């Protein structure tokens, strides 16, 4: 009788285990959150199909099985896919959109609660300071100065590992106005490489997570892997996190409080709605990307030893004289517990005087002009 009961129990549980989601993505890199049921994902495996190709003159990628590749560059340079898994951005203003609402796509997807993972390599010094590894979520497909576009459709949160060696989150409501924040607060950008510029010829991973924490608050987290050499599962360390509840962080130039010419006026409002596209962009440089995945996630379903959303977690311990860069002044950090030992190379450095006050080099900087 006991044997029969055991067999029946195994049979009952077997389908549950058979459908459990893998904790690594299609390239073998660690996932932090489970994929939302019933959604469609995007990844760059078709960059490794053996067919080298140029996506110049605003061409799409016919070899993308999702048909979500949307070339929204500011000139005809576009992108080059080497057929071995790597894409290079070309031209003066490359804009690679993963547009889940692309015309002709067999399946459509909006992006709201997102986990982005990808690796980036800078090919040379130069380019705009605000360029580099720049990834935006919740964007409208027509919101960034594209032909036939709508500047009021921008509504984007960016994470940036900038060419000048700083990192930040950037909030944009109406293109091209925007404003930024980092771990040390609104209007600030923290050093990511100890005062040095973004390295050349080095694969750097970004994991960027954005989700609605509640009906009024958006939570952002960005992680870096600069020590694994783009080797699965990656060695992910928290760079910083922030909550936007629509009170203190503007999405307009110079931190202005209002926006003109759109159906909305409050520049500080949180961007709570889903978007059409994920944006990868740079300016006047030609970086490489590989191992890119984009998934709609369930923020209530973290993998492994992760801290549940809304609870307090600890960031990388950078050692004396430094700050983790997470959350901002007085904020609790909904950080992921990482399996790997922290590396000081990954830690955004802040500088303090003997009284614990931010040093002069951390004063707010002016917003750039796009």
C-alpha positions as CSV (number, residue, x, y, z in Angstrom):
1,X,0.0,0.0,0.0
2,X,2.8,2.4,1.0
3,X,4.7,1.5,-2.3
4,X,1.6,2.3,-4.4
5,X,1.1,5.6,-2.5
6,X,4.8,6.6,-3.2
7,X,4.4,5.8,-6.9
8,X,1.2,7.8,-7.1
9,X,2.9,10.8,-5.3
10,X,5.8,10.7,-7.7
11,X,3.4,10.6,-10.7
12,X,1.5,13.5,-9.3
13,X,4.6,15.7,-8.8
14,X,6.4,14.7,-12.0
15,X,4.6,17.2,-14.3
16,X,5.5,20.1,-11.8
17,X,9.2,19.4,-12.0
18,X,9.1,18.7,-15.7
19,X,7.9,22.3,-16.3
20,X,10.2,24.0,-13.9
21,X,12.0,27.0,-15.5
22,X,15.7,26.8,-15.9
23,X,17.7,29.2,-13.7
24,X,20.0,30.1,-16.6
25,X,19.2,31.7,-19.9
26,X,19.7,30.3,-23.4
27,X,23.4,31.3,-23.2
28,X,23.9,29.8,-19.8
29,X,23.9,33.1,-17.8
30,X,22.2,33.3,-14.4
31,X,18.6,34.6,-14.3
32,X,17.5,36.5,-11.3
33,X,13.7,36.3,-11.8
34,X,11.4,33.8,-13.4
35,X,9.8,34.6,-16.8
36,X,6.2,35.8,-16.7
37,X,3.9,33.0,-17.9
38,X,2.4,33.5,-21.3
39,X,5.0,36.1,-22.5
40,X,7.4,36.1,-25.4
41,X,11.2,36.7,-25.0
42,X,14.0,37.8,-27.3
43,X,17.6,36.7,-27.5
44,X,20.5,37.1,-29.9
45,X,21.1,33.5,-30.9
46,X,20.3,34.3,-34.6
47,X,23.5,36.5,-34.5
48,X,25.4,33.1,-34.5
49,X,23.6,31.4,-37.4
50,X,26.7,31.5,-39.6
51,X,25.4,34.3,-41.9
52,X,27.3,37.6,-41.7
53,X,25.2,40.6,-42.7
54,X,24.9,44.3,-42.6
55,X,21.8,46.1,-41.3
56,X,22.6,49.4,-43.0
57,X,20.2,52.0,-44.4
58,X,17.7,51.4,-41.6
59,X,17.3,47.7,-42.7
60,X,15.7,45.2,-40.3
61,X,17.1,41.8,-39.7
62,X,15.1,39.2,-41.7
63,X,17.0,36.4,-39.9
64,X,15.6,37.5,-36.5
65,X,12.9,34.8,-35.9
66,X,10.8,37.2,-33.8
67,X,11.1,40.0,-36.3
68,X,11.5,42.4,-33.5
69,X,14.8,43.9,-34.6
70,X,14.0,47.6,-35.4
71,X,16.8,49.8,-36.8
72,X,16.1,53.3,-35.5
73,X,19.6,54.8,-36.0
74,X,20.1,58.5,-36.6
75,X,22.0,57.8,-39.8
76,X,22.4,54.9,-42.3
77,X,25.3,53.3,-40.7
78,X,23.3,50.7,-38.8
79,X,24.8,47.5,-37.5
80,X,27.0,44.6,-38.6
81,X,26.2,41.0,-37.5
82,X,29.2,38.7,-37.9
83,X,27.2,35.4,-38.0
84,X,29.3,34.1,-35.0
85,X,27.2,35.7,-32.3
86,X,28.4,39.3,-32.2
87,X,26.7,42.6,-33.4
88,X,28.7,45.8,-33.9
89,X,27.1,49.2,-33.9
90,X,28.1,51.5,-36.7
91,X,27.5,55.1,-37.8
92,X,27.3,58.2,-35.6
93,X,24.1,57.4,-33.8
94,X,23.2,53.7,-33.7
95,X,19.8,52.9,-32.2
96,X,19.0,49.2,-31.9
97,X,15.4,48.7,-30.9
98,X,14.0,45.3,-29.8
99,X,10.4,46.3,-30.7
100,X,7.8,43.8,-29.5
101,X,5.1,45.6,-31.5
102,X,7.0,45.5,-34.8
103,X,4.7,45.3,-37.9
104,X,4.8,41.8,-39.3
105,X,6.0,40.1,-36.1
106,X,4.4,36.7,-35.6
107,X,4.0,37.4,-31.9
108,X,3.7,40.7,-30.1
109,X,4.9,41.6,-26.6
110,X,4.8,44.7,-24.4
111,X,7.7,45.3,-21.9
112,X,6.9,46.3,-18.4
113,X,8.7,44.2,-15.8
114,X,11.9,43.4,-17.5
115,X,15.2,41.5,-17.0
116,X,17.8,42.5,-19.6
117,X,21.1,40.7,-19.9
118,X,23.9,41.4,-22.4
119,X,27.6,41.8,-22.9
120,X,29.3,44.9,-24.4
121,X,32.8,45.7,-25.6
122,X,34.1,49.2,-26.4
123,X,36.2,49.1,-29.6
124,X,38.3,52.3,-29.0
125,X,38.6,55.4,-27.0
126,X,36.4,58.3,-28.1
127,X,32.7,58.7,-28.6
128,X,30.4,60.9,-26.5
129,X,30.9,60.8,-22.7
130,X,27.2,59.8,-22.3
131,X,27.6,57.0,-24.8
132,X,28.8,53.5,-23.9
133,X,26.6,50.6,-22.8
134,X,23.2,52.3,-22.7
135,X,20.1,50.2,-22.4
136,X,16.5,51.6,-22.1
137,X,13.2,50.0,-21.1
138,X,9.5,50.9,-21.4
139,X,10.2,53.0,-24.5
140,X,7.6,53.8,-27.1
141,X,8.8,52.6,-30.5
142,X,8.3,56.1,-32.1
143,X,9.6,58.2,-29.2
144,X,13.2,58.9,-30.0
145,X,13.2,61.2,-33.0
146,X,12.6,58.5,-35.6
147,X,11.0,59.3,-39.0
148,X,7.3,59.7,-38.4
149,X,8.0,59.6,-34.7
150,X,6.3,61.1,-31.6
151,X,8.6,62.7,-29.1
152,X,5.9,62.4,-26.4
153,X,6.2,58.6,-26.8
154,X,9.7,58.4,-25.4
155,X,8.9,57.4,-21.7
156,X,12.1,55.5,-21.0
157,X,14.3,54.4,-18.1
158,X,17.9,53.9,-19.1
159,X,20.8,52.3,-17.3
160,X,24.2,53.6,-18.5
161,X,27.8,52.4,-18.1
162,X,29.1,55.6,-19.7
163,X,32.2,56.1,-21.8
164,X,33.5,58.7,-19.2
165,X,33.6,55.9,-16.6
166,X,30.5,56.9,-14.6
167,X,27.2,55.1,-14.2
168,X,23.6,56.3,-13.8
169,X,20.0,55.7,-14.4
170,X,18.4,58.2,-16.9
171,X,14.7,59.0,-17.0
172,X,13.2,60.5,-20.2
173,X,9.6,61.5,-20.7
174,X,9.6,63.6,-23.8
175,X,12.5,63.3,-26.3
176,X,15.2,64.6,-26.1
177,X,14.8,66.0,-22.5
178,X,16.0,63.8,-19.7
179,X,17.6,63.7,-16.2
180,X,19.6,61.3,-14.2
181,X,20.4,59.8,-10.8
182,X,22.7,57.3,-9.3
183,X,23.4,55.7,-6.0
184,X,24.3,59.1,-4.5
185,X,21.0,60.7,-5.5
186,X,19.1,62.6,-8.1
187,X,21.3,64.8,-10.4
188,X,24.4,62.8,-9.5
189,X,26.6,60.3,-11.4
190,X,28.9,57.9,-9.6
191,X,32.3,56.7,-10.8
192,X,32.3,53.1,-11.9
193,X,36.0,52.5,-12.6
194,X,37.7,54.4,-9.8
195,X,37.9,57.6,-11.8
196,X,39.0,55.9,-15.0
197,X,37.1,55.8,-18.3
198,X,35.1,52.8,-19.6
199,X,37.8,50.2,-20.6
200,X,38.5,49.3,-24.2
201,X,38.6,45.8,-25.6
202,X,37.0,44.3,-22.5
203,X,33.7,42.3,-22.3
204,X,31.4,43.9,-19.7
205,X,28.1,42.4,-18.8
206,X,25.0,44.3,-17.7
207,X,22.0,42.9,-16.0
208,X,19.2,45.5,-15.8
209,X,16.0,44.8,-14.0
210,X,13.0,47.1,-13.9
211,X,9.6,46.3,-12.3
212,X,6.6,48.0,-10.7
213,X,7.1,47.6,-7.0
214,X,3.5,48.7,-6.3
215,X,0.8,50.8,-8.1
216,X,2.9,54.0,-7.7
217,X,6.6,53.0,-7.6
218,X,9.0,51.7,-10.1
219,X,12.1,49.8,-8.9
220,X,15.4,49.7,-10.9
221,X,18.5,47.6,-10.4
222,X,21.6,47.4,-12.5
223,X,24.4,44.8,-12.1
224,X,27.8,44.4,-13.7
225,X,30.0,41.4,-14.7
226,X,33.5,42.7,-15.5
227,X,35.5,39.7,-14.3
228,X,34.2,36.6,-16.0
229,X,35.2,37.5,-19.6
230,X,31.6,36.9,-20.7
231,X,31.8,33.3,-19.4
232,X,28.5,31.7,-18.1
233,X,26.9,31.9,-15.6
234,X,28.6,35.3,-15.1
235,X,29.8,37.0,-11.9
236,X,27.2,39.6,-11.2
237,X,27.7,42.4,-8.7
238,X,25.2,45.1,-7.8
239,X,26.1,48.5,-9.1
240,X,23.1,50.4,-7.8
241,X,19.3,50.5,-7.4
242,X,16.7,53.2,-7.1
243,X,12.9,53.6,-6.5
244,X,10.9,56.2,-8.5
245,X,7.7,57.1,-6.8
246,X,7.1,60.2,-8.8
247,X,8.2,62.7,-6.2
248,X,11.8,63.8,-6.7
249,X,13.2,62.5,-10.0
250,X,12.3,64.5,-13.1
251,X,12.3,63.1,-16.7
252,X,12.9,66.5,-18.3
253,X,16.1,68.5,-19.1
254,X,17.9,69.9,-16.1
255,X,15.3,68.3,-13.8
256,X,12.4,70.6,-14.8
257,X,9.2,69.8,-13.1
258,X,6.8,70.1,-16.1
259,X,6.6,69.1,-19.7
260,X,5.0,71.1,-22.5
261,X,3.4,69.9,-25.7
262,X,2.3,66.4,-24.6
263,X,-0.9,64.9,-23.1
264,X,1.0,64.7,-19.8
265,X,2.7,67.5,-17.9
266,X,4.2,66.1,-14.7
267,X,7.9,65.4,-15.5
268,X,8.4,63.8,-12.1
269,X,5.7,61.1,-12.5
270,X,6.9,57.6,-12.4
271,X,6.9,55.7,-15.8
272,X,4.5,53.0,-14.7
273,X,3.2,51.8,-18.1
274,X,4.6,49.1,-20.3
275,X,6.5,50.0,-23.4
276,X,6.9,48.7,-27.0
277,X,10.7,48.5,-27.2
278,X,14.0,47.8,-25.5
279,X,16.6,50.3,-26.7
280,X,20.4,49.8,-27.1
281,X,22.2,52.9,-28.2
282,X,25.5,54.8,-28.3
283,X,26.9,57.9,-30.0
284,X,30.0,58.4,-32.2
285,X,31.5,55.0,-31.3
286,X,31.2,51.5,-32.5
287,X,30.9,49.0,-29.7
288,X,30.1,45.3,-29.8
289,X,27.3,43.3,-28.2
290,X,26.7,39.6,-27.7
291,X,24.7,37.2,-25.5
292,X,21.7,39.5,-25.3
293,X,18.4,38.4,-23.7
294,X,15.2,40.3,-22.9
295,X,12.5,38.7,-20.8
296,X,9.2,39.9,-19.2
297,X,9.6,38.7,-15.6
298,X,7.5,37.9,-12.5
299,X,9.1,40.1,-9.8
300,X,7.4,38.0,-7.1
301,X,9.3,34.9,-8.3
302,X,13.0,35.3,-7.8
303,X,15.4,32.4,-8.4
304,X,17.5,30.7,-5.7
305,X,18.6,32.6,-2.7
306,X,17.4,36.0,-4.0
307,X,15.9,38.5,-1.6
308,X,12.1,38.7,-2.1
309,X,10.9,42.0,-3.7
310,X,10.3,44.7,-1.1
311,X,12.7,43.3,1.5
312,X,16.0,44.7,2.5
313,X,19.2,43.3,1.1
314,X,22.9,44.1,1.2
315,X,25.0,45.4,-1.7
316,X,28.7,44.7,-2.5
317,X,31.0,45.7,0.3
318,X,33.5,48.0,-1.4
319,X,35.7,48.5,1.6
320,X,36.8,51.7,3.4
321,X,36.3,55.0,1.8
322,X,33.8,53.7,-0.8
323,X,30.0,53.4,-1.2
324,X,28.0,50.6,-2.7
325,X,26.1,53.1,-4.8
326,X,22.8,51.4,-4.2
327,X,19.5,52.9,-3.6
328,X,20.4,56.5,-2.8
329,X,20.3,58.4,0.5
330,X,18.4,56.5,3.2
331,X,16.8,54.0,0.8
332,X,16.6,50.3,1.5
333,X,18.1,48.1,-1.2
334,X,16.0,45.3,-2.8
335,X,19.2,43.7,-4.0
336,X,19.7,40.2,-5.2
337,X,21.9,38.0,-2.9
338,X,24.8,37.1,-5.2
339,X,26.4,33.6,-5.1
340,X,29.8,35.0,-6.0
341,X,32.5,36.8,-4.0
342,X,32.4,40.6,-4.7
343,X,35.3,42.1,-6.7
344,X,36.5,45.6,-6.0
345,X,36.9,46.2,-9.7
346,X,33.1,46.0,-10.0
347,X,32.3,48.6,-7.3
348,X,31.3,52.2,-8.1
349,X,33.5,54.4,-6.1
350,X,32.4,57.5,-4.2
351,X,34.6,59.8,-2.3
352,X,34.0,61.3,1.1
353,X,35.8,63.7,3.5
354,X,36.6,62.9,7.1
355,X,33.2,64.0,8.2
356,X,31.5,61.6,5.8
357,X,30.3,64.3,3.4
358,X,30.5,63.8,-0.4
359,X,33.8,65.1,-1.7
360,X,34.0,67.8,-4.3
361,X,34.3,65.5,-7.3
362,X,30.8,64.1,-6.5
363,X,28.9,67.3,-6.9
364,X,26.0,67.3,-9.4
365,X,26.8,67.6,-13.1
366,X,24.8,69.4,-15.8
367,X,22.6,67.3,-18.0
368,X,24.1,66.6,-21.4
369,X,22.5,67.6,-24.7
370,X,21.6,64.7,-26.9
